[in-house]
């Protein structure tokens, strides 16, 4: 049976902190094995007078002392991954499932990781997505930035040796949250573009650059998460025009919200065909909702790639390369 070495963190509105799970079998073990590295099941991280995160001293076993409580370094692995949850706990869990399953193939143990999921940040990011879809003004920008910086610093102190943000609009804050970061901070757009470059795709039309299409929400397209990274790798980027967005992509998402799966499938197929007719070699489907629309045996999916899958693969490749360092 696969063993999952991880720590998970869930934040409440008033406490940045939550439940930390010991080594466990899959998600819920029947028996927890205590050992010299065992940690209490709950650690409360509070803000002090200076707004810094601190842990209550009784959150750690007596043997660890106050130094451990101050440093919060709960992972001692050289390939430990820190994850900042995105717009919902469900999307974060979906990403984690891939990370665990794919990293534990061929008899390997799963990656060590620590996850920070904050419902307040979930709501702030969702609000940003809605507002960015309507305009380029984001009143929540600075609030989200401060929240992300706190999460990044917490993960660094907790022993993460790289940090990932598995949500599409993270690029809006990437430059600022990467400043002063002591560990690699992966960029989902860069991971996707690098993977496509390594695939050595050929252009459909002779004499032109290889074209890559993108289907996503208006917020993701406005944030330009993927465009620049793809162009830097020599690709020509093809986006849906205004009519395609208004008459296929956005209505497909609305149909999903009404649980009209067939309607969403029809509209998504039209949008994909539009891009394929413009001679794209593949289409980046940069929306978790749209990824679930078509059945797995639909031939159009063979022309699609998924950014969060690329991020997961890049993270696993990095972690495996540092496994014995």
C-alpha positions, 0 to 999 in steps of 0.5 A, a space after each residue: 500500500 502506498 504511504 503518503 508523507 505529508 502535512 496539510 494545513 487548513 486556515 480558519 478566518 481568525 487563525 492562519 493554521 490548522 490540522 497537521 497530519 502525521 505520516 499516513 496510509 492514503 488519506 485516513 489511517 486506521 492506526 497512527 504510528 508514534 515515533 520520535 518525529 511524531 507531532 501533535 495533530 493540531 498546531 495553531 498559528 496565530 499572529 503576534 503584535 507585529 502581525 507575524 505568524 507564531 505557534 503556541 509552544 504546546 503545539 509541539 512535543 516536549 522533546 522539540 523545545 521552543 526553538 522548533 516552535 519558533 522555526 515551524 520547520 516541520 518537514 526535513 526532506 530535501 525535496 519537500 513541496 509547499 503548496 498554496 491552495 487556490 480558488 477552492 479546496 476542491 481544486 486544490 485537492 484535485 491537484 494534490 490527488 494527481 501529485 500523490 498518484 503520479 509521484 508514487 508510481 513504480 513503487 515510489 513513495 509519495 512526495 513529502 508536501 505541506 499544503 496551506 488552504 485558507 478559505 479567506 484566500 479562496 474567496 479573495 481569489 474567486 472575487 479577483 477572477 470575477 472582477 478581472 473578467 469584467 475589468 482590469 481593476 482589481 481592488 483586492 490585489 494588495 489584500 491577496 498579495 499580502 495573504 500570498 506573501 504570508 503563506 509563502 513565508 510560512 511554507 519556507 519556515 515549515 521546510 518547503 524546498 520549492 513552492 507551487 501555486 496551482 491556480 491559473 491567475 497566480 501569475 498576477 502576483 508571481 513577480 512580487 511573491 517571488 521577491 526574496 523567496 529562498 526556494 524555487 517558486 514554480 510558474 504554471 505558465 512556464 511549466 506548460 510552455 517548457 513542456 510543449 517545447 520539449 514535446 518538439 511539436 511541428 507546425 500544421 502550416 509549412 513555413 510558420 511557427 508552431 501555433 498553440 491555442 488557449 481556451 480559458 476564462 476571461 480572467 485567465 486570458 486577461 492575466 496573460 499567464 500563458 501568452 508571454 511564456 509561450 512566445 518566449 519559447 517560439 510559439 505563436 499564440 492563438 486566442 478565441 476571438 470575441 465572438 467565440 468567447 461570447 457565443 461558445 466559451 462563456 455560454 459553455 461555462 454557464 451551461 455547466 453552472 445549470 448542470 446542462 452537460 450536453 449543452 456545455 459539451 456542444 459549445 466546447 466542441 465548437 470552440 475547440 474546432 474554431 481553434 483547430 481550424 486556425 491550424 493550432 498544433 494543440 490547445 491549452 485548456 486552462 480551466 478545471 471546469 472545462 476539462 471535465 466537460 468532454 468524456 475521456 474518449 472524446 477524440 478532441 481531448 487528444 488535441 488538448 493539454 492541461 497546465 496543472 498537469 504540467 505543473 504537477 509533472 514539473 514538480 515531481 521531476 524536481 522532487 525526484 531529482 533532489 530525492 537523495 541530495 
